[in-house]
Amino acid sequence: MLNSNAKNRLDRLPISRFHKITLVAVSFAYFFEFADINSFAVTAPRLIKLWGITVSQVAYVTSLSFVGMFFGSIVAAWLADRWGRKKALNITTVCFSVFSLASVFSWDLVSLGVFRILTSAGLSAMTVVAVIYVAEMFPSAKRGKFQAYAIVIGICGTPVTNFIASAVVPLNDWSWRLVYLWGALGIVYMFFARHLKESPRWYENKGDHATADAVLMEIEQQVSAETGVLPEVAPPVEEPVREKAPLRILLQKKYLWPTLLLVVLWVTQTIGFFGYSSWAPTLLAQHGFSVQKSVFYVALSTAGAPLGSYLAALVTDRFERKWCLVGFGAVIAVCGLFYGLTFNPVLIVVFGFLVNLFERGYTALGYAYSPELFDTHARSLGTGVSYGLGRLSNAAGPLIIAGLYNGSGYKSVFFFIAGTWMFGSLVLAVFGPRTKQVPAALAGVKEPVRA
């Protein structure tokens, strides 16, 4: 078989039980990724009191966690290209679950820091693979919506974890460990894994068209048994068989510009997002609120996160993703600034709610936008490297925030974070390509088709 025509065969499938099962499996992995990602943030205020650690030490652990995220993203890109999207998703989910479990047994800040770095590597790796997997398994006209739906379900892990933390962390001197035990439950994802299919587009890119065709036929049989006769498939476009993409391929003009743009997107998103989520409990506690109140306020704020992902699901395939990202980023900057300038508990919760709503919507849009800027050959590498560099940048973020807090006070932190979000929005507005396909006659030029 010369061409299995994977893209066109998948694009013409109606949404069915096959897609919904895939959505549930990915959403479950996302749920515990988001459940685990802020575990250190919500336990740090308690550890400051128990272990006598300082804000600067919290910053170092947080910074090194982002170094772990960088290496996790790069390894994930390699795994997804070498062993396949499904197998890489399984491996990375197991990794972050196991290391989160190990955090339960940490005995000092150094041991906890090591386990959190390894957990963060697994979390970032899982995210990269999941983004690629959804991009390749769902119809291109609807993948943005289903990427957002996965985040809607997955993002619930953040407020659930924060409410659990607000209840268990203050109980006694060891109960903070239960937060990490909760994060380790991501291992249950493996019960869903057997229902997933390997990406036919990955097989096709390797030149294994026979296996790609076999997987596509299984999917088509499942879908047609549920929905009836399938629509006609568009004719294939012949593509050469390609070797595994080397890192230097991203230096080619075709891939360099989207890589640089996405680096800016993920650098500003990472510093901005984790600036709020990782530091809000600690900064509130340091500013006079009790540990219990600071964690509870943050928990109330994160209740807006699922709504933000749902909002992204409503707009992502209806409007141009680039402009959705620009708008969401600007709103986050404004609401986040007000969040940092008020000390009224009600307003802290209100503006925190809005920050979380639009942040999670931005993340869902970014997950859909990123892989669309690359073809199948470079998708794994381009997405992994840009996402990883974004995470790596925040190795400096916590140190900057700690320095601003110690040198200029509480409010300066929020001016810095708001400025970061606004800069990212401006860069996207000026340089970001559009990915929504529009009729050439209306646009005057041909827009890039979503790969």
Secondary structure, DSSP 8 states (H G I E B T S, - for coil): -----HHHHHHT----HHHHHHHHHHHHHHHHHHHHHTHHHHHHHHHHHHH---HHHHHHHHHHHHHHHHHHHHHHHHHHHHT-HHHHHHHHHHHHHHHHHHHTT--SHHHHHHHHHHHHHHHHHHHHHHHHHHHHHS-TTTHHHHHHHHHHHHHTHHHHHHHHHHHHTTTSSSTTHHHHHHHGGGGGGHHHHTT----HHHHHHHT-HHHHHHHHHHHHHHHHHHH-S-----------------GGGGGSHHHHHHHHHHHHHHHHHHHHHHHHHTTHHHHHHHTT--HHHHHHHHHHHGGGHHHHHHHHHHHTTTS-HHHHHHHHHHHHHHHHHHHHH---HHHHHHHHHHHHHHHHHHHHHHHHHHHHTS-HHHHHHHHHHHHHHHHHHTTTHHHHHHHHHHHH-HHHHHHHHHHHHHHHHHHHHHH----S---HHHHSS------
